[in-house]
Amino acid sequence: MIRFLTVGFLLLIFCSVDVIAQDSHYSQFYNSPLTLNPAITGKINGTFRIAMNYRNQWFGITTDHSPYVTPSASVDFPVRVNNDALGFGVMVKNDRSGGGRYNSLQTMGSAAYHKALGNDANHSLSLGIQGGYHQKSIDLAKMEFGNQYNGEEFNTNLNSGENIDNTSVGFADFRPGLFWNGRFSDQINAYTGFSVFHILEPSGAFLENTEFTLPRKYMAHGGLEYKLNKRFSLLPSVIYMKQSEAQEINAGLAGSYRVTPDATVYAGGYFRVEEEAIAYLAVDIRDLRLGFSYDFPVSQLREADGSFEVSLTYVGQVLQGPDAETKLFCPRF
């Protein structure tokens, strides 16, 4: 019997436009700024930001227990322009599945302009763009096909019978984004954003003469911070994504408690509608945040093991003095 993972690859990668190609994404979307929205580039109270994320999912769904893993890393920084700011950054994201059977690598550069609104700069509007190169590849030597089954076992030395033209494809990719945030009082600040992935709908087909393009993905997200007192805050957030006929909503609430002036802990829960319940824990120690989340399947994939994510964010402060930071208010995610 053909392995489930190989069947999934054939359906997702080699079929035509009837197949929906969905992008990978993080449950901790709020801790992965440059994969979320290019308009957030450089939106920090600091000199620079380093963000690293790792996701491991679907460990138990394949016979060889090879998970789908998604690591990423980004660096971004602001440049003050009077009361406004420019943001620049770079992001690298890799998707690997089936023990290396499928690999996807994105290398993207980001730029954003943050416009202060009002004399107190408590509100700002940001416009961003992200562009770069997307490389996808498959390793046929690690796959097993029906024609390679000899009645007793799979023999990868047999002809697969598959007419695959390319095992590697690459294309340029672009995504614009818009972001707004505002502070309404000492207790309440809010934010919302919108971005479009694959704006030019590039071709990503492994088969020649195949009319397949990567469909646009529309993403909207938002949240707020409500300070109950000097120590406790509530941080609800939501994200909505739509790509072709597929759509997803992930919403939830985290609470933060300031233990000391240099340490804050977070705990919360989120729900990806009809798919997973998500538990979240994090800690801020000065300029460093370490986050951990675990996804509990509630859909038809609940027989598979859950997914987990680890995130690490560092906001550095190198420059000092009145020109070191922008006057723009930056939200807490």
N, C-alpha and C positions, 0 to 999 in steps of 0.2 A: 504494500500500500504506500502511495506517495506521501512523503512527510507533509504535515500540515503547513509548515513554514514555506516549503517550496511552492505549494499550491498558492499560498498567499502572495508570494513574489510574482508568480505568473499572472495572477489576477491583477495585481496592483501595477506591475511594471510593464508587462508585454501586451496587455490588451489595449483596445482602442478607446475612443472618447466616452464610451459607456461607463468606463471605470472612473471613479472619483479619486484623485490623488490629493490626500490631505497632508498638510505640513505637520511636523512634530511641534510640540509646544510644552511649556512647563506648567506644572500646577502652581509653583511659586512664581507666577508671572510678574508679581510686584517686586521680586528680587532679581529680575533679569531685564534691566532697563533697555538695552539696545536690541534685544530680540523682541521686545514688546512694541516699541514705538520710537522711530528715529527722532521725533520731536523732543524726546526726553534727553537727547545727547547734551551733555554738559550742564544738566539741570541739577546742580549740587551746591551745597554750602561748603566749598573746599577748593583746593587747587586741582585735584584729579580724583578719579574713581576707578577702581579695579573691581570687576565683578566676574565671578566664576561659578558655573552651575554644572551639576551632573544629575542625569536622570537614568534610572535603570528600571525597565518595565518588561512585562510579559515573560518573566523567567520560566514559568511553569507551563507555557502553552506549546512548547516545541519538545520533540522527543529527545533532543540532545541538550535541552535546558540552556540554550544560548539566548541571552536576553537581547532586547533592543535598547541600546544605550545612546544617550545624547549628552555629550559634554560641550560646553561653550565657555568662551572667555572674551572679555571686552575691556577696553580702556577708553575713557573719555575725560574731557576737561573743558572748562569755560574760559572765555576771553572777554574781559569787561570792555564794553563800548558805551561810554557815558553811563546812563542809567540802565542800559540794556546789556545784552551779552550774546556772544557767539558761542556755539558748542561744537567741538570736533571729537571724533572717536573712531575706533576700529573694532570690529567684532568678528570672531571666528567661531563657527558652529559646525559640529560633526555629528552625523547620525550613522550608527553602525548596527546592523541587525543580522541575525542568523550566523553568528560566529564569523562575521566578515563576508558573508555572501553578498550583502548589499552595503554600499557606503555612499554617503552624501556629505560633501564638504562645501560650506559657504564661507567666503571671505568678503566682508563688506566694510566700506568706509561710510561714516555718518557725519552730517553737518546740520546744525540747527541755528535758528535765530530766535532769541527770547526777547520779546518786547514788553517793557514795563507799562502797566496801565495805572493811571492815577498818580498823584503827587507822592503818595506814601509807598508806591510800588507793591501794595498788598495783593494786586492781581497782575497776572502776566499771560500773554498769549505767545505760543511757540509754534514755529513751522519748521519741519525737518525733512531731510531727504537722505536716503540710504541707497548705495549702489555698490555693485561688486560682481563677483564671479561665483557661479554655482556649478560644482562638478559632481556628477553621479557615476557610479561604476558598480558592476556586478562581477562576481567570481564564479564562473560556471563550473570550475573544478570542485567547488564546495557544494554544488547542488546535485540533486538526484531526480531523474525524470522517469516516467513510466516505461519508456523504451529500454531503460537500463535495468529493469527488473527481470531476472532470468528464471523466475519461478520459485526461487528460494531466498534470494537476497539481491540487493542492488550492486551492480558492477559498473563503476564509473568509467571503466575502460571501454564500455560499449557506446555506440553512437547514440546521442540523446534524441536525434530526430528533430531537434528544434533548429529553425533557421533564424538565428539571431545575428543581425548585421553588426552591431556595435556593443561592446561591453563597457564602454565609457563615453559619456556625453557631457558637454559643458556649454554653458550659456551665460550671458550677462543678465543681471536681475536688478530691479529697482523697486523701491517702496517709498512713498511719501507719507508724512504724518502730521497731525495737528494736535496740539495739547494746550489746555487752559488750566490754571489753578488760581485760587483766591483765598484770602483770609478774611473771614467775616467778623471775627471777634477773637479775643484771646483764647476762647474755648473751641471754636469751630473753624476748620479750613477744609477745602474740598478741591477736587481735581477731576478732569475728564479728558479723554483723548480718543482719537480716531486715526487709523492707518489702513493703507491698502497695500497688500503684498502682491508681488508679481504683476505690477501695473501694466506691463507690456505683454503679459501672457506668453512667455517664451516657450519654445518647443523643447521638450525634454524626453523625446521618445528614443528607445533603444533600437526600434525597428525602422528601417528606411521606408519611405512612401507611406508613412502612417500619419494621419491627420490628428495628432495629439498635441495639445498645448497645456501648459500648467495653468489652471484656472486662477483668477484673482481671488485673494482671500481678504475679506473685509473684517476689520477688528475694531470694536468699540470697548472702552474700559473706563472705569471711574471708581471713586471712593472718597472717603473723608476721614478726618480725625476729630473726635469729640473728646475733649479733656474734661474728665469728671472732677479732677482736682490736680494737685501738683504731682501726684504719683501715678494715678490711674488714667488711662486713655482707652477709647474704643476705636477700632480701625476697620470698618466695613469696606469691602471692595467687591467689584464684579467685573467680569469680562464676557463679551459676546463675540463669537467668531462664526463667519459663514464663508464656505468655500464650495462653489458649485451647489449641489443639493445637500451637502453636509453642513450642519450647524452645531454649535456647542455653547452652553452657558455654564460658567463657573462662578459661584457667588459664595460669600461667607463673611465671617467676622473674627477678628483677632483682638485680644486685649493686651495691653502693655502695662507693666508695673516697673516703675523706676526704683530700683533697689538702693543704689547710691548715685551720686552725681555722675559717675563714670560707667554705670552698669544698668541696663534695662533688659527685662525678660519679656518674651511674647509667647502667647498660647492662643490657639484658635482652631476653628473648624470650617471647612468649605465643602461645597457639594457641586460636583459636575453632573448636571441633570441627566438622569437615566444611565449614568455610568459608574461614578465612584464617589465615595465619601472620603474626605481628605483631612487628616490631622496634621497640625502645624505647630512647631516649637522653634524658638529662636532666642538669641541673646545678643545684645549690643555691649561691647566692652570698648569704651572710648570710641575710636573711629572704625572699629571692626564689627561686622555683623556675621554671625554664623547661624544658618537656618537649616532645619530638617523637616521634611514632610513625608507622610506615608499615605498612599492611595489604597483604599479598601474597595475592591470591585463589588458593584451591586447589579451589574448588567449580566448578559449571557456569558461574559468572560470571567465571571466570578470563580469558575473552577481554576483559573490561572492564579498564580501568586500575585500579590499586590505589587505596586510600584513604589519606589522611594526616590527622593531627591535630596541633594545637599547643595546649599548655596553659601558662598563666601563673598562678602562685599567689604571693601576698604576704601574710605574716603580720606585722602591724604591732604595735609595742610603744609605746603612748603613755603609759599610766599607769606609775608607778614606786612602789616601796615594797612592804611585806609583803602589802598587800591588792591588788596589781596583778594577780596571777595566782591561779587556783584551785590547790588542793593536789592536784587529780586528775591522775593520770598519763595522758598522751595518747600514743597509739601513733604510729609513723612508718609511713606508707603507701608 
